[in-house]
């Protein structure tokens, strides 16, 4: 799980995102929960990095299901929308939720015994 607490950009943003990729590998999971309720704007450079680097690395590490709990901030949510729209078709299922419980339930519904939410 990635839990956004505030604004992150550049190296800090990329490090956080790559840690999720490492966890996918280490835990042999195909599911990721991102809690962006406290998140902030995603800078243009980080949107490009997400498109060019993160999506492929996450998928190569086994990501098949990504649940995103949407930011509470209207500005942050708008930034997230722009980022997702920029990505186009993703190689994994991506679903947004307004509530944490809904995101967990969606991931659990597709869970097998060997898969774990990270």
Protein Blocks (a to p, Z undefined) as FASTA:
>chain_A
ZZdfbdcehjlmmmmmmmmmmmmmmnopabdcddfklgccddfklmmmmmmmmmmmmmmn
opabdcddddfblklmmmmmmmmmmnmpafbdcdddfbfklmmmmmmmmpcfkbccZZ
